């Protein structure tokens, strides 16, 4: 399967908030950019469902996550130059 760019956004709620574990799983995809506090772009050959299921392994029942494919054209503002360069390259 070809690689695709996905957005991963999540909200981890008390009492258990496994930020470090979730971020480790997200970064394990190898190619990623952090967009904000709780959102990343990742490049993966997995499907959105496969990624969601992988990330869900460290979520509690009251947490939420969204994984969706990102394609050009896309628009953004206020991102650091390094992230902007990553996005432009990833969406070419």
Secondary structure by P-SEA (a helix, b strand, c coil): cbbbbbbbbbbbbccccaaaaaaaaaacccbbbbcccccccccccccaaaaaaaaaccccccbbbbbbbbccccccccccaaaaaaaaaaac
